[in-house]
């Protein structure tokens, strides 16, 4: 446990930074958090699909993903794309991604990812007893329109059951039984009972309130310019908000993490994965269970009386430019599965765009920065950031107190 007065500085005010801040604060650290955006500015955590997904025990780097990305390359409405680039960082990321897209890597990652998701799920359940963020533990439906896709996806059920998860294959009648009164055009689905969903904006606002109420400090509009370090230790962080000193440091900077650690001589392979969401305030029909559209790779999440639709993973650059064709691809797919929700329901809706930090092997970076004694990196969670945020905060806090890191998630594993 930390001595009284141990100062912790966290760079990044998204869901990973906030969960880490709250957990470390409970452990006795005096925590300061730096956020590059404003208090009300949306980040990659605020408008995502809000899913807790123990079912996602397969990392993004899996057999066939690179070839699938290449096949979708010339489809402007495809759900996954890796944009060609002359960047050396992008080339290195792509090479590592290809090297890990194999069954051996997937098999070595399943148990760890499943355990981390389940630990996070329990923490969410515990937090929901303290404040409301719309948590619903009703499971998740992986909806399939193509019998071949359902047959392929059904292989996941056997793997899930081996990991101790509850999962089953449903036919169309089984789907209708779980979602009575909702028109769903599918041949069947996978039902993952342990999955859940929540409202990410409610969660983030609740975490901020509780953190500030307990004496934590958040500095907004405070992008970091450089990290001052000497003899293997970070001494201070310099940014537009001034100079911030601390005893321990955590970087939870999302897609900006590689820029932040470059001053330390670290080349962290990480690429932004652009995703979009749209929120229908009054949908024609409101499902009770969150779902993933298997063929379209689109997430559907009920949040109160609203319905959030989210999708795409576009690897290729640190920018927030909106690609209208990707948005159109998401909208088109919804009506294919939910016929009552027409395309015109999305007219005049403002799309949200976020950059998810994607590591090349599909596993997060969670551990001490190579060669730096007092800095922990917590980034690279990709689409699993919200789902893994509580356990990330718990593990970071444990490492700050002296616990050994998880070797498989070592930020220096590609050095």
ROZALUM-656266 format. One line per 2 residues: number of its first residue (from 1); their letters; for each residue x, y, z of C-alpha. Coordinates in pm, 1 decimal. Layout:
N
NUM) a) X/Y/Z  ...
% end
This chain:
415
1) xx) 0.0/0.0/0.0  122.3/354.7/-70.7
3) xx) 257.3/574.2/200.0  43.4/873.5/286.6
5) xx) 123.9/1153.5/44.6  232.4/937.9/-251.4
7) xx) 139.9/1144.2/-554.0  10.6/978.1/-869.8
9) xx) -29.4/1160.7/-1200.8  -244.9/1000.8/-1470.0
11) xx) -228.8/1125.3/-1828.7  -559.7/1062.5/-2005.0
13) xx) -914.7/1125.1/-1885.4  -1096.6/856.4/-2082.0
15) xx) -1250.7/547.3/-1926.9  -912.6/379.6/-1863.6
17) xx) -768.7/686.6/-1691.6  -1082.7/745.2/-1486.1
19) xx) -1111.1/385.4/-1365.9  -741.9/387.4/-1274.5
21) xx) -780.5/719.0/-1093.4  -1071.9/594.3/-884.7
23) xx) -905.6/263.3/-794.4  -573.0/427.4/-702.4
25) xx) -753.5/690.5/-499.0  -928.2/417.1/-297.7
27) xx) -584.0/261.5/-236.1  -458.1/582.8/-77.2
29) xx) -282.8/767.8/-359.4  -321.6/1142.4/-406.1
31) xx) -432.0/1140.6/-768.4  -416.4/1412.2/-1031.9
33) xx) -555.8/1345.6/-1378.3  -468.1/1539.5/-1695.0
35) xx) -719.2/1545.4/-1982.0  -634.3/1696.9/-2321.1
37) xx) -999.8/1782.0/-2395.8  -1260.9/1986.5/-2217.0
39) xx) -1493.2/1875.0/-1940.8  -1782.3/1825.3/-2181.3
41) xx) -1576.8/1721.6/-2484.4  -1655.7/1367.6/-2602.9
43) xx) -1365.5/1123.0/-2604.8  -1339.0/769.9/-2734.7
45) xx) -1515.3/638.2/-2424.4  -1823.4/857.9/-2409.7
47) xx) -2029.1/750.9/-2711.9  -1915.8/396.1/-2778.5
49) xx) -2135.0/84.7/-2781.3  -2120.8/46.4/-2402.0
51) xx) -2072.0/-329.7/-2408.3  -1911.2/-556.1/-2146.7
53) xx) -1793.0/-851.8/-2349.1  -1645.7/-1166.1/-2188.5
55) xx) -1740.9/-1325.2/-2522.8  -1460.0/-1123.9/-2686.0
57) xx) -1179.7/-1358.7/-2589.6  -1039.7/-1369.5/-2945.2
59) xx) -787.1/-1089.5/-3010.8  -816.7/-873.7/-3321.5
61) xx) -498.3/-1034.3/-3454.9  -655.0/-1364.8/-3557.2
63) xx) -628.6/-1594.8/-3859.8  -782.4/-1442.4/-4170.2
65) xx) -813.1/-1085.0/-4040.3  -542.8/-940.5/-4265.2
67) xx) -686.7/-1109.6/-4573.5  -1035.5/-994.5/-4476.6
69) xx) -904.6/-638.8/-4444.5  -748.9/-661.0/-4789.9
71) xx) -1073.4/-796.8/-4940.4  -1265.3/-507.2/-4787.1
73) xx) -1001.7/-252.3/-4890.7  -1190.4/-138.2/-5200.9
75) xx) -1534.6/-141.6/-5041.0  -1593.4/209.8/-4901.4
77) xx) -1878.3/84.0/-4681.3  -1690.7/-211.6/-4531.2
79) xx) -1673.6/-250.5/-4150.8  -1297.1/-307.5/-4136.9
81) xx) -1018.0/-140.2/-4329.6  -644.0/-90.1/-4307.0
83) xx) -558.5/218.6/-4509.8  -235.0/189.1/-4710.7
85) xx) 36.5/418.4/-4577.1  402.8/496.5/-4634.4
87) xx) 449.7/549.5/-4259.1  725.5/338.8/-4106.3
89) xx) 522.0/312.8/-3784.5  226.9/179.6/-3982.9
91) xx) 450.7/-67.4/-4167.8  592.7/-195.6/-3838.9
93) xx) 242.7/-226.3/-3690.8  122.0/-418.4/-3997.0
95) xx) 418.9/-655.6/-3988.8  360.7/-739.8/-3621.0
97) xx) -14.1/-775.6/-3685.6  52.1/-1030.0/-3963.5
99) xx) 301.1/-1218.5/-3747.7  44.1/-1261.2/-3468.4
101) xx) -260.7/-1340.0/-3683.0  -239.1/-1711.9/-3620.5
103) xx) -418.0/-1980.6/-3419.9  -128.4/-2020.7/-3175.8
105) xx) -153.9/-1655.9/-3066.3  -532.4/-1679.7/-3037.7
107) xx) -509.2/-1993.8/-2823.8  -251.1/-1830.3/-2596.2
109) xx) -470.7/-1521.5/-2545.7  -818.9/-1665.7/-2486.6
111) xx) -795.6/-1756.1/-2118.3  -629.7/-1427.4/-2018.8
113) xx) -880.0/-1208.7/-2205.6  -1174.8/-1405.9/-2069.2
115) xx) -1050.3/-1379.3/-1710.0  -986.4/-1005.8/-1741.5
117) xx) -1333.6/-942.4/-1887.5  -1499.1/-1146.1/-1612.1
119) xx) -1306.5/-960.4/-1339.9  -1419.4/-634.3/-1496.6
121) xx) -1778.9/-755.7/-1518.4  -1785.3/-821.9/-1143.5
123) xx) -1640.2/-478.4/-1070.7  -1913.8/-318.9/-1283.4
125) xx) -2175.5/-512.8/-1086.1  -2021.1/-391.9/-758.7
127) xx) -2011.8/-30.5/-880.0  -2375.1/-46.6/-991.7
129) xx) -2468.8/-92.3/-625.1  -2308.6/246.8/-553.4
131) xx) -2424.9/460.2/-847.5  -2645.4/422.2/-1154.9
133) xx) -2492.5/395.8/-1502.2  -2761.9/190.6/-1671.4
135) xx) -2601.1/-150.9/-1626.8  -2803.9/-436.6/-1777.7
137) xx) -2677.6/-793.6/-1738.0  -2903.4/-948.6/-2002.0
139) xx) -2637.8/-1096.9/-2227.2  -2558.8/-1032.6/-2593.1
141) xx) -2691.5/-1169.7/-2921.3  -2454.8/-1228.6/-3213.5
143) xx) -2715.2/-1208.0/-3491.2  -2658.4/-1401.2/-3815.5
145) xx) -2848.8/-1374.7/-4144.3  -2636.9/-1623.1/-4338.7
147) xx) -2655.3/-1992.7/-4235.2  -2284.6/-2035.7/-4318.7
149) xx) -2193.3/-1744.9/-4092.2  -2406.0/-1890.9/-3810.9
151) xx) -2231.6/-2225.8/-3855.4  -1889.8/-2056.7/-3842.9
153) xx) -1976.2/-1838.0/-3544.5  -2118.3/-2142.0/-3360.1
155) xx) -1762.4/-2271.2/-3317.9  -1713.9/-1987.4/-3066.9
157) xx) -1977.6/-2142.4/-2840.3  -1769.3/-2453.3/-2780.0
159) xx) -1462.5/-2240.3/-2702.5  -1666.9/-2018.6/-2469.2
161) xx) -1802.3/-2316.8/-2276.4  -1449.6/-2454.3/-2232.9
163) xx) -1358.3/-2121.8/-2070.5  -1650.2/-2152.2/-1829.2
165) xx) -1877.4/-1903.6/-2005.4  -2246.5/-1960.8/-2071.2
167) xx) -2318.9/-1952.7/-2443.2  -2560.3/-2123.8/-2681.5
169) xx) -2671.1/-2127.9/-3044.4  -3028.6/-2012.9/-3108.8
171) xx) -3249.2/-2050.1/-3413.7  -3477.5/-1767.0/-3528.8
173) xx) -3750.9/-1882.9/-3289.2  -3505.6/-1877.0/-2999.0
175) xx) -3408.2/-1521.1/-3085.4  -3774.2/-1416.7/-3099.9
177) xx) -3832.1/-1570.3/-2757.0  -3555.9/-1355.4/-2606.9
179) xx) -3676.0/-1042.7/-2788.6  -4058.0/-1068.3/-2798.7
181) xx) -4225.0/-799.5/-3005.5  -3904.2/-701.2/-3187.0
183) xx) -3880.5/-770.7/-3561.2  -3544.1/-939.3/-3624.4
185) xx) -3463.8/-1090.8/-3964.3  -3204.5/-1361.3/-3893.4
187) xx) -3156.4/-1736.6/-3930.6  -3023.5/-1755.2/-3576.9
189) xx) -2779.2/-1616.4/-3324.4  -2523.3/-1690.7/-3060.0
191) xx) -2639.2/-1592.5/-2713.4  -2362.3/-1494.6/-2469.4
193) xx) -2522.5/-1484.8/-2124.1  -2231.4/-1322.0/-1937.6
195) xx) -2214.7/-1016.8/-2163.9  -2381.1/-694.5/-2054.5
197) xx) -2425.8/-331.3/-2152.2  -2440.5/14.2/-1996.2
199) xx) -2456.5/384.2/-2080.0  -2093.2/501.6/-2112.7
201) xx) -2176.7/870.3/-2067.3  -2353.3/797.2/-1736.2
203) xx) -2058.2/583.1/-1627.0  -1797.9/848.1/-1710.1
205) xx) -1994.3/1127.7/-1542.4  -2045.0/910.5/-1234.7
207) xx) -1675.5/824.2/-1212.8  -1575.5/1190.5/-1248.7
209) xx) -1818.2/1295.8/-977.1  -1705.9/1029.0/-731.7
211) xx) -1337.1/1094.6/-802.1  -1372.4/1471.5/-750.6
213) xx) -1593.2/1424.5/-444.1  -1318.9/1213.4/-281.9
215) xx) -1059.6/1486.7/-337.0  -921.0/1399.1/-679.1
217) xx) -814.9/1670.0/-923.6  -882.4/1678.3/-1298.7
219) xx) -712.3/1936.2/-1520.8  -899.7/1984.0/-1848.8
221) xx) -762.7/2136.7/-2171.8  -422.8/2009.1/-2065.0
223) xx) -245.4/1828.2/-2350.7  102.2/1704.9/-2256.3
225) xx) 399.1/1856.5/-2438.0  679.5/1646.0/-2290.2
227) xx) 781.0/1414.9/-2008.7  1082.9/1527.5/-1807.9
229) xx) 1291.9/1225.1/-1708.9  1632.4/1154.5/-1560.5
231) xx) 1817.0/835.0/-1462.3  1528.7/607.8/-1553.6
233) xx) 1258.9/802.9/-1373.3  996.0/1052.3/-1484.7
235) xx) 1035.1/1370.5/-1280.3  754.5/1586.9/-1417.7
237) xx) 503.5/1633.0/-1697.6  499.4/1958.5/-1892.5
239) xx) 188.0/2072.9/-2073.8  -23.6/2374.0/-2156.0
241) xx) -157.0/2362.8/-1800.1  190.2/2394.9/-1647.5
243) xx) 441.3/2159.6/-1488.9  311.5/1867.0/-1283.1
245) xx) 535.6/1669.8/-1050.1  451.3/1334.4/-892.0
247) xx) 603.0/1020.7/-742.9  434.6/775.3/-982.0
249) xx) 295.5/823.0/-1332.6  44.2/640.4/-1552.0
251) xx) -8.6/700.1/-1922.2  -362.6/613.7/-2031.6
253) xx) -350.9/834.5/-2337.4  -540.6/612.7/-2579.4
255) xx) -438.1/666.0/-2940.7  -201.6/946.9/-2836.3
257) xx) 9.9/715.8/-2619.3  291.4/660.6/-2875.6
259) xx) 345.9/1037.7/-2898.5  359.9/1065.4/-2520.3
261) xx) 626.2/796.6/-2474.1  844.5/903.1/-2767.0
263) xx) 1032.7/1145.4/-2537.0  1139.5/841.0/-2335.9
265) xx) 1293.5/672.5/-2639.1  1007.7/420.8/-2667.2
267) xx) 854.2/314.3/-2998.1  518.6/173.0/-2900.1
269) xx) 344.1/3.6/-3194.5  -11.0/133.6/-3178.6
271) xx) -251.0/263.8/-3442.8  -577.6/457.6/-3406.5
273) xx) -880.5/251.9/-3508.7  -1153.1/489.0/-3616.1
275) xx) -1510.7/399.8/-3526.4  -1847.1/573.0/-3554.4
277) xx) -2174.7/575.0/-3366.0  -2522.6/718.1/-3411.5
279) xx) -2790.2/735.1/-3142.3  -3161.5/712.4/-3216.7
281) xx) -3355.9/895.3/-2946.1  -3692.2/738.2/-3035.1
283) xx) -3638.5/417.6/-3233.5  -3934.1/244.3/-3397.5
285) xx) -3852.6/-60.5/-3184.9  -3623.9/-86.6/-2883.2
287) xx) -3456.8/-423.7/-2819.5  -3389.8/-522.8/-2458.5
289) xx) -3063.7/-705.5/-2533.0  -2755.4/-560.4/-2698.0
291) xx) -2649.4/-728.2/-3020.0  -2372.9/-758.9/-3274.7
293) xx) -2463.4/-793.5/-3640.9  -2228.5/-1074.0/-3741.0
295) xx) -2195.2/-1008.1/-4113.1  -2191.1/-628.6/-4080.2
297) xx) -1973.2/-602.7/-3764.8  -2214.6/-342.7/-3621.3
299) xx) -2309.1/-307.7/-3254.1  -2664.2/-231.3/-3139.8
301) xx) -2714.2/-117.7/-2779.5  -3031.0/-3.2/-2600.0
303) xx) -2956.5/282.6/-2359.9  -3262.5/390.0/-2166.3
305) xx) -3518.0/489.6/-2430.9  -3246.9/538.8/-2696.6
307) xx) -3073.1/298.3/-2930.9  -2703.8/331.7/-3012.1
309) xx) -2561.9/195.8/-3337.1  -2183.8/170.6/-3363.4
311) xx) -1937.4/21.1/-3603.7  -1629.1/14.2/-3829.0
313) xx) -1262.8/-31.0/-3749.8  -1060.9/186.5/-3983.2
315) xx) -686.7/163.4/-3916.7  -502.5/456.8/-4065.2
317) xx) -416.3/783.9/-3900.0  -466.5/1011.5/-3603.7
319) xx) -758.0/1213.1/-3737.1  -1129.8/1258.2/-3676.2
321) xx) -1236.6/1297.0/-4038.1  -1579.1/1144.8/-4098.6
323) xx) -1615.2/909.7/-4394.8  -1982.0/934.8/-4506.0
325) xx) -1962.7/601.7/-4689.8  -1866.4/418.9/-4370.0
327) xx) -2163.0/583.1/-4195.3  -2389.9/475.7/-4481.1
329) xx) -2265.0/119.0/-4451.2  -2358.3/113.3/-4081.9
331) xx) -2705.7/257.2/-4146.2  -2781.5/15.8/-4430.4
333) xx) -2695.2/-284.5/-4218.7  -2937.0/-198.8/-3936.6
335) xx) -3252.7/-235.0/-4147.2  -3132.8/-570.6/-4280.9
337) xx) -3148.8/-715.9/-3928.0  -3413.9/-489.0/-3770.1
339) xx) -3666.0/-421.9/-4053.7  -3878.3/-186.9/-3841.4
341) xx) -3587.5/56.9/-3806.2  -3584.3/238.4/-4140.5
343) xx) -3286.5/415.3/-4294.0  -3465.6/750.9/-4286.9
345) xx) -3469.3/734.9/-3905.8  -3099.1/825.6/-3919.3
347) xx) -3146.3/1137.9/-4130.9  -3001.0/1455.0/-3978.9
349) xx) -2834.6/1261.4/-3698.6  -2486.6/1386.8/-3613.1
351) xx) -2241.7/1094.7/-3620.4  -1986.6/1057.2/-3343.1
353) xx) -1635.0/950.9/-3430.0  -1372.0/809.7/-3194.5
355) xx) -1019.1/674.3/-3221.9  -962.4/344.2/-3043.9
357) xx) -599.5/255.7/-2959.8  -516.7/-69.8/-3138.1
359) xx) -210.0/-277.8/-3057.0  -81.6/-503.8/-3336.5
361) xx) -140.6/-829.0/-3146.8  -487.7/-733.9/-3020.4
363) xx) -383.0/-732.2/-2654.0  -361.8/-418.5/-2439.4
365) xx) -38.8/-265.5/-2312.8  -53.5/-290.5/-1935.7
367) xx) 264.0/-269.2/-1732.9  578.7/-69.9/-1652.4
369) xx) 734.3/131.1/-1932.9  1064.1/-30.1/-2041.3
371) xx) 1358.1/136.4/-1867.4  1143.6/370.4/-1655.4
373) xx) 1099.8/285.8/-1287.4  796.3/496.0/-1203.4
375) xx) 579.9/488.7/-1516.2  302.5/244.5/-1607.2
377) xx) 142.9/230.7/-1952.4  -226.1/138.6/-1982.7
379) xx) -338.0/160.2/-2343.7  -403.6/-38.8/-2661.8
381) xx) -739.0/-186.2/-2556.0  -900.0/-124.8/-2898.3
383) xx) -1273.2/-212.9/-2893.0  -1242.9/-358.8/-2542.2
385) xx) -1153.3/-36.0/-2361.0  -1478.1/6.2/-2172.5
387) xx) -1516.3/-363.3/-2098.4  -1164.1/-391.9/-1956.0
389) xx) -1141.5/-49.2/-1789.4  -1226.6/-150.8/-1428.6
391) xx) -985.7/-444.9/-1422.5  -719.5/-228.6/-1586.9
393) xx) -754.7/25.3/-1306.7  -738.7/-252.4/-1049.1
395) xx) -427.3/-409.5/-1204.5  -250.0/-72.8/-1239.8
397) xx) -318.8/3.6/-873.8  -182.7/-337.6/-774.5
399) xx) 134.9/-275.2/-976.4  177.6/64.7/-811.6
401) xx) 169.9/-121.0/-479.7  438.2/-365.6/-594.0
403) xx) 248.0/-650.9/-758.9  412.3/-813.8/-1060.9
405) xx) 269.8/-724.7/-1403.2  118.2/-970.5/-1651.5
407) xx) 405.4/-1068.7/-1880.5  179.8/-1120.1/-2182.8
409) xx) 70.9/-754.1/-2167.3  421.5/-607.0/-2126.6
411) xx) 441.8/-270.5/-2311.2  797.9/-364.1/-2412.6
413) xx) 706.7/-695.8/-2572.7  790.3/-572.2/-2923.3
415) x) 1116.7/-396.9/-2837.0
% end
